[in-house]
Amino acid sequence: MEKGFSTDSGSQWPPSGAAKWIRPGSRERLDGGKKARAQFKVVTEIAPGDLLSFVVEGNNYVATQGFLSPSFFEDQECTLATLMHVQLQEITSDWICQLVDNWLACDDVFVRPFLSTVVFFGDDMSEVVVKDDACDLLRDWGSQYTMAFINEFDSQPTPGPYLMKAGSLWQARRLYDDSNNTLLTAVLPDAESKFRTLRLLGDGYQTLTVAVPSRTCCEKSSKLPLAGTRIVVKDIFDIEGLKTSVGNRDFFDLYPLCTETASAIQRLIDAGAEVLGKSKLSSFAAREEPTESVDYQAPFNPRGDGYQSPAGSSSGSAAAVSSYDWLDFAIGSDTTGSGRRPAHWNGCFSLRPTKTALSLIGFVKTF
């Protein structure tokens, strides 16, 4: 390894100018408090080398393998970890605290136990100094820490919470139940621009589980104004790697997986939005009322006693955005009230753009 990270016996350690830190590959932990040492339980390897579920502070998580970590983590046991992107010359306790406080305030995925291991990474870490006050802070948290260069990972790392296992970093997503049955399927991003279905059941019978990404991984910018924004999409829009049902089982069975994503949805993805699932709708977005649904049970309206009609046709989109704090907005469609009417009945707002404002490529027209 380069730039002071060699583990050869003749290498200088610690690197010149560095404060107290853990030698890469060491199992030593800084002495101190137990704030970051809350037990987490690895429940099951859902698919070998693909998905791993675990529990932190009583909350369910799933981890998707993101990339290989630097070789000095290969002998690390399964542990929680946090990656922090460093773009300064000195790492201070104030900088760490401000970053962690900001994450805790805006994100429901990241929690303090992920600070069990802290990895500072950047383009050039050879001149970065970890100040004594930062070491004291990490010691108080019971954290171990080290540094890594971006080019030591096999792909571009992103900040946030991870599960570290056998030299690989698995990106953590928190699991939530779709308790009001608003979705036809939950999804995960796959290779490149594709998606795949997430087949995990929640606590209730026939209840799907949704994997929510951390908001720490992306920063909003002029190129990514929707970075970290969580959405669900009415199942009348094509999404690459998934099937489109239009709320009808025969239509779902007839057509293959989509090879392209609808233009309007792709614009949102390109702007940084995270697609979590495909939402229910009236069959063919037509005059079937939710209480008349046959192929797929209608979603539950969260208002009143929970058994009022959610209206249609964008019933799942409206019920989802009204039901869940972890969801930012939902995509529906509206020709003669299919978006405005469910929004009214479920207690949320609906925006119906002019017909020519967005491309209809990849949208299944039913009228």
C-alpha positions as CSV (number, residue, x, y, z in Angstrom):
1,M,0.0,0.0,0.0
2,E,1.2,3.6,-0.6
3,K,1.5,6.9,1.0
4,G,2.4,5.8,4.6
5,F,-0.1,2.9,4.8
6,S,2.3,0.1,4.2
7,T,2.2,-2.5,6.9
8,D,5.8,-3.7,6.3
9,S,7.8,-3.8,9.5
10,G,10.2,-1.2,8.3
11,S,7.5,1.4,7.6
12,Q,7.2,4.5,9.8
13,W,4.3,4.4,12.1
14,P,2.4,6.5,12.8
15,P,2.8,8.6,9.6
16,S,4.5,11.9,10.1
17,G,2.3,14.6,11.7
18,A,-0.5,12.2,12.7
19,A,-2.0,12.2,16.2
20,K,-2.9,9.0,18.0
21,W,-4.8,6.6,15.8
22,I,-5.3,2.9,15.2
23,R,-2.9,1.1,13.0
24,P,-4.8,-0.2,9.9
25,G,-5.6,-3.9,10.5
26,S,-5.3,-3.6,14.3
27,R,-8.0,-5.0,16.4
28,E,-7.2,-2.6,19.2
29,R,-10.0,-0.3,20.4
30,L,-9.5,3.0,22.0
31,D,-10.3,2.8,25.7
32,G,-13.3,4.8,26.8
33,G,-17.1,4.9,27.0
34,K,-19.5,2.4,25.6
35,K,-21.7,4.9,23.7
36,A,-20.8,3.4,20.3
37,R,-20.6,-0.2,21.5
38,A,-24.3,-1.0,21.5
39,Q,-24.8,-4.7,20.6
40,F,-26.0,-5.4,17.1
41,K,-27.2,-8.8,15.9
42,V,-26.6,-10.2,12.5
43,V,-29.8,-12.0,11.9
44,T,-29.3,-13.8,8.6
45,E,-27.5,-13.8,5.3
46,I,-30.5,-13.4,3.1
47,A,-28.6,-14.1,-0.1
48,P,-25.0,-15.1,0.2
49,G,-22.7,-12.3,-1.0
50,D,-25.7,-10.1,-1.7
51,L,-27.9,-9.1,1.3
52,L,-27.3,-9.3,5.0
53,S,-29.9,-8.3,7.6
54,F,-29.1,-7.1,11.1
55,V,-30.6,-5.3,14.1
56,V,-29.3,-2.1,15.7
57,E,-31.0,-0.6,18.8
58,G,-34.1,-2.7,18.0
59,N,-34.4,-1.4,14.5
60,N,-34.1,-3.7,11.5
61,Y,-31.6,-3.1,8.8
62,V,-30.5,-4.7,5.5
63,A,-27.0,-4.3,4.0
64,T,-26.2,-4.4,0.4
65,Q,-22.6,-5.1,-0.6
66,G,-21.2,-1.9,-1.9
67,F,-17.4,-2.2,-2.5
68,L,-14.2,-3.8,-1.2
69,S,-12.5,-1.8,1.5
70,P,-8.7,-1.4,1.8
71,S,-6.8,-4.6,2.5
72,F,-6.0,-3.7,6.1
73,F,-9.7,-4.4,7.0
74,E,-9.7,-7.9,5.6
75,D,-9.2,-9.5,9.1
76,Q,-11.9,-7.4,10.8
77,E,-14.8,-9.2,12.3
78,C,-18.3,-8.2,11.4
79,T,-18.7,-4.7,12.8
80,L,-20.6,-1.4,12.3
81,A,-18.7,1.4,10.6
82,T,-19.1,5.0,9.5
83,L,-17.3,6.6,6.5
84,M,-16.5,10.3,6.8
85,H,-15.2,12.2,3.7
86,V,-12.3,14.5,4.7
87,Q,-11.6,17.6,2.6
88,L,-9.5,19.5,5.1
89,Q,-6.0,19.3,6.6
90,E,-7.0,18.9,10.3
91,I,-9.7,16.6,11.8
92,T,-10.9,18.2,15.0
93,S,-13.5,17.2,17.6
94,D,-15.7,20.2,16.5
95,W,-15.7,19.0,12.9
96,I,-16.6,15.4,13.9
97,C,-19.4,16.6,16.3
98,Q,-20.9,19.0,13.7
99,L,-21.0,16.3,11.1
100,V,-22.5,13.6,13.4
101,D,-25.0,16.1,14.8
102,N,-26.1,17.1,11.3
103,W,-26.5,13.4,10.3
104,L,-28.5,12.6,13.4
105,A,-30.8,15.6,12.8
106,C,-31.6,14.8,9.1
107,D,-31.2,11.0,8.9
108,D,-33.2,8.1,10.4
109,V,-30.8,5.4,9.2
110,F,-27.6,6.6,10.8
111,V,-27.4,6.0,14.6
112,R,-24.5,6.3,17.1
113,P,-23.6,2.6,17.2
114,F,-22.3,2.9,13.6
115,L,-19.5,5.0,15.2
116,S,-18.0,1.8,16.5
117,T,-15.4,2.1,13.7
118,V,-14.7,5.4,11.9
119,V,-13.0,5.5,8.6
120,F,-11.8,8.9,7.4
121,F,-11.2,8.9,3.7
122,G,-10.2,11.4,1.0
123,D,-8.2,12.0,-2.1
124,D,-5.0,12.6,-0.3
125,M,-4.8,11.8,3.4
126,S,-1.0,11.8,3.7
127,E,-0.9,15.4,5.2
128,V,-4.1,15.1,7.2
129,V,-3.7,15.4,11.0
130,V,-6.1,14.0,13.5
131,K,-5.9,16.5,16.4
132,D,-5.7,15.3,20.0
133,D,-9.1,16.7,20.9
134,A,-10.6,14.5,18.1
135,C,-8.7,11.5,19.5
136,D,-10.1,12.2,22.9
137,L,-13.6,12.5,21.5
138,L,-13.4,9.1,19.7
139,R,-11.9,7.6,22.8
140,D,-14.9,8.8,24.8
141,W,-17.2,7.3,22.2
142,G,-15.4,4.0,22.4
143,S,-14.5,4.2,18.7
144,Q,-11.7,2.8,16.7
145,Y,-10.6,4.7,13.6
146,T,-8.2,4.9,10.7
147,M,-7.6,6.6,7.4
148,A,-7.9,5.5,3.8
149,F,-7.3,7.0,0.3
150,I,-10.2,6.9,-2.1
151,N,-8.1,5.0,-4.6
152,E,-7.7,2.2,-2.1
153,F,-11.3,1.2,-2.5
154,D,-12.4,-0.7,-5.6
155,S,-15.1,1.9,-6.4
156,Q,-16.0,5.4,-5.3
157,P,-17.0,5.3,-1.6
158,T,-19.7,7.5,-0.2
159,P,-20.1,8.8,3.4
160,G,-22.5,7.2,5.9
161,P,-23.3,4.0,7.8
162,Y,-22.0,0.6,6.8
163,L,-21.6,-2.9,8.0
164,M,-18.0,-4.1,7.6
165,K,-17.6,-7.8,7.0
166,A,-14.5,-9.7,5.8
167,G,-12.9,-6.8,4.0
168,S,-16.1,-5.6,2.3
169,L,-18.2,-2.6,3.1
170,W,-22.0,-3.2,3.0
171,Q,-24.1,-0.1,2.7
172,A,-26.7,0.0,5.5
173,R,-30.4,0.6,4.8
174,R,-33.1,0.8,7.4
175,L,-36.1,-1.4,7.0
176,Y,-39.7,-0.1,7.4
177,D,-42.9,-2.0,7.1
178,D,-45.4,-0.9,4.5
179,S,-48.1,-1.3,7.2
180,N,-50.9,0.3,5.1
181,N,-50.2,-2.0,2.1
182,T,-49.6,0.9,-0.3
183,L,-46.9,-0.8,-2.5
184,L,-47.0,-3.6,-5.0
185,T,-43.3,-4.2,-4.6
186,A,-40.3,-2.7,-2.7
187,V,-37.1,-2.3,-4.8
188,L,-33.4,-2.0,-4.5
189,P,-31.0,-0.4,-7.0
190,D,-29.1,-2.9,-9.0
191,A,-26.1,-2.7,-11.4
192,E,-25.9,0.6,-13.3
193,S,-29.4,2.1,-13.7
194,K,-31.4,-1.1,-13.1
195,F,-33.6,-2.0,-10.2
196,R,-34.6,-5.3,-8.6
197,T,-37.4,-6.4,-6.3
198,L,-36.8,-6.7,-2.6
199,R,-38.6,-9.8,-1.3
200,L,-38.8,-9.3,2.5
201,L,-41.9,-9.6,4.6
202,G,-42.7,-7.3,7.5
203,D,-44.3,-8.1,10.8
204,G,-47.8,-8.1,9.5
205,Y,-49.3,-10.8,7.1
206,Q,-48.8,-9.8,3.5
207,T,-46.8,-6.7,4.6
208,L,-43.8,-5.7,2.5
209,T,-40.6,-4.3,4.0
210,V,-39.1,-1.2,2.4
211,A,-35.3,-0.6,2.5
212,V,-34.6,3.1,3.1
213,P,-31.1,4.5,2.2
214,S,-29.3,6.9,4.4
215,R,-29.5,10.6,3.6
216,T,-25.8,11.0,4.5
217,C,-24.6,9.4,1.3
218,C,-25.3,12.3,-1.0
219,E,-25.1,16.0,-0.8
220,K,-27.6,18.2,-2.6
221,S,-26.0,20.3,-5.4
222,S,-26.9,22.0,-8.6
223,K,-26.4,18.7,-10.4
224,L,-28.2,16.6,-7.7
225,P,-30.9,18.8,-6.3
226,L,-32.9,15.8,-5.1
227,A,-30.0,13.9,-3.6
228,G,-31.2,11.7,-0.7
229,T,-34.9,12.3,-1.6
230,R,-37.0,9.2,-1.2
231,I,-39.9,8.4,-3.6
232,V,-42.3,5.7,-4.6
233,V,-43.6,5.4,-8.2
234,K,-47.1,4.5,-9.4
235,D,-46.9,1.2,-11.2
236,I,-48.0,2.7,-14.5
237,F,-44.4,3.9,-15.2
238,D,-41.8,1.6,-16.5
239,I,-38.6,1.1,-14.4
240,E,-35.7,-0.8,-15.9
241,G,-35.3,-4.3,-14.4
242,L,-38.9,-4.4,-13.1
243,K,-42.2,-5.4,-14.5
244,T,-45.1,-3.0,-14.9
245,S,-48.6,-4.2,-13.8
246,V,-50.8,-1.2,-14.3
247,G,-52.7,-2.8,-11.3
248,N,-53.6,-5.9,-13.4
249,R,-52.3,-9.4,-12.9
250,D,-52.8,-10.4,-16.5
251,F,-50.9,-7.4,-17.8
252,F,-48.1,-8.2,-15.3
253,D,-47.9,-11.8,-16.6
254,L,-48.0,-10.9,-20.3
255,Y,-45.1,-8.5,-20.5
256,P,-41.4,-9.0,-19.7
257,L,-39.1,-7.0,-17.5
258,C,-38.7,-3.4,-18.6
259,T,-35.5,-2.5,-20.4
260,E,-35.8,1.2,-20.0
261,T,-37.0,3.6,-17.3
262,A,-39.8,6.1,-18.1
263,S,-38.3,9.4,-19.1
264,A,-40.1,11.4,-16.3
265,I,-38.8,9.0,-13.6
266,Q,-35.3,8.9,-15.0
267,R,-35.1,12.6,-14.7
268,L,-35.8,12.3,-11.0
269,I,-33.2,9.5,-10.6
270,D,-30.7,11.6,-12.5
271,A,-31.4,14.4,-10.1
272,G,-30.6,12.2,-7.1
273,A,-34.0,10.8,-6.1
274,E,-34.0,7.3,-4.5
275,V,-36.8,5.0,-5.7
276,L,-38.0,2.8,-2.9
277,G,-40.9,0.9,-4.5
278,K,-43.9,0.8,-7.0
279,S,-47.2,1.9,-5.6
280,K,-50.7,0.4,-6.1
281,L,-53.4,1.8,-8.4
282,S,-56.8,1.0,-9.7
283,S,-56.7,-1.6,-12.5
284,F,-55.6,0.1,-15.7
285,A,-56.0,3.5,-13.9
286,A,-59.6,3.3,-14.9
287,R,-63.0,3.4,-13.0
288,E,-62.3,0.6,-10.6
289,E,-62.8,2.0,-7.1
290,P,-60.3,0.7,-4.5
291,T,-63.1,-1.0,-2.6
292,E,-63.8,-3.0,-5.8
293,S,-60.2,-4.1,-6.3
294,V,-59.8,-7.7,-7.3
295,D,-56.3,-8.5,-8.5
296,Y,-54.5,-6.5,-5.8
297,Q,-56.0,-5.4,-2.5
298,A,-56.4,-1.7,-2.1
299,P,-54.2,0.3,0.2
300,F,-55.4,1.5,3.5
301,N,-56.3,5.2,3.9
302,P,-54.4,6.4,7.1
303,R,-57.2,8.9,7.9
304,G,-60.1,8.4,10.3
305,D,-60.5,4.8,11.4
306,G,-58.1,3.5,8.7
307,Y,-60.9,1.9,6.7
308,Q,-62.0,4.8,4.5
309,S,-61.5,4.4,0.7
310,P,-58.2,5.9,-0.5
311,A,-59.8,6.8,-3.8
312,G,-58.1,6.2,-7.2
313,S,-56.5,5.7,-9.4
314,S,-53.2,6.9,-7.7
315,S,-54.4,5.3,-4.4
316,G,-51.1,3.8,-3.4
317,S,-49.1,6.9,-4.0
318,A,-51.5,9.2,-2.0
319,A,-51.8,6.7,0.9
320,A,-48.1,6.1,1.0
321,V,-47.0,9.8,1.2
322,S,-49.7,10.4,3.8
323,S,-48.8,7.4,5.9
324,Y,-45.0,7.4,6.2
325,D,-42.6,10.0,7.6
326,W,-39.7,8.2,6.0
327,L,-41.1,8.9,2.5
328,D,-40.7,12.4,0.9
329,F,-43.1,12.2,-2.0
330,A,-44.8,9.9,-4.4
331,I,-45.3,9.9,-8.2
332,G,-48.8,9.4,-9.5
333,S,-50.7,10.3,-12.6
334,D,-53.8,12.4,-13.3
335,T,-56.1,12.5,-16.4
336,T,-59.5,13.2,-14.9
337,G,-58.7,13.4,-11.2
338,S,-56.6,10.3,-10.6
339,G,-54.1,12.2,-8.5
340,R,-56.1,15.1,-7.0
341,R,-58.9,12.9,-5.8
342,P,-56.7,10.4,-3.8
343,A,-54.7,13.3,-2.4
344,H,-57.9,14.9,-1.2
345,W,-59.2,11.7,0.4
346,N,-55.8,10.8,2.0
347,G,-55.0,14.3,3.3
348,C,-52.1,15.4,1.2
349,F,-51.4,17.7,-1.7
350,S,-51.3,16.8,-5.4
351,L,-49.6,18.7,-8.3
352,R,-50.9,18.0,-11.8
353,P,-48.5,19.3,-14.4
354,T,-49.6,20.4,-17.9
355,K,-49.9,17.4,-20.2
356,T,-47.0,18.5,-22.4
357,A,-44.6,19.5,-19.5
358,L,-43.1,16.0,-19.2
359,S,-42.4,13.2,-21.6
360,L,-44.8,10.2,-21.6
361,I,-42.2,7.8,-22.9
362,G,-42.3,4.7,-20.6
363,F,-45.7,5.7,-19.3
364,V,-48.5,3.2,-20.0
365,K,-51.4,5.1,-21.6
366,T,-54.8,3.7,-20.7
367,F,-57.1,6.3,-22.2
